[in-house]
Amino acid sequence: MVVRMRHTRAHTGNRRSHHALKSGALSICSHCGAARKPHTVCVACGYYRGRKVLDAVKKVEKKQAKAKRAK
């Protein structure tokens, strides 16, 4: 059976021209200057919009203690 409405490569490419992945935007933390995703808490210092939201040091210490217990 023959395909009646064949799509040329150009038409297929035009349709797929919007399928490319876009790189994520980065913003700079106002507290520590590290690069971070916009509208998220800074992973390095735990600040968001000038307020401390996460205790980054406590989180690292907890992770190290857990690894130490596992060994």
ABEGO torsion letter per residue (X at the ends): XBBABBBBAAAAAAAAAAABBBBBBBBBBAAAGBBBBBGBBBAAAGBBGGBBABBAAAAAAAAAAAAAAAX
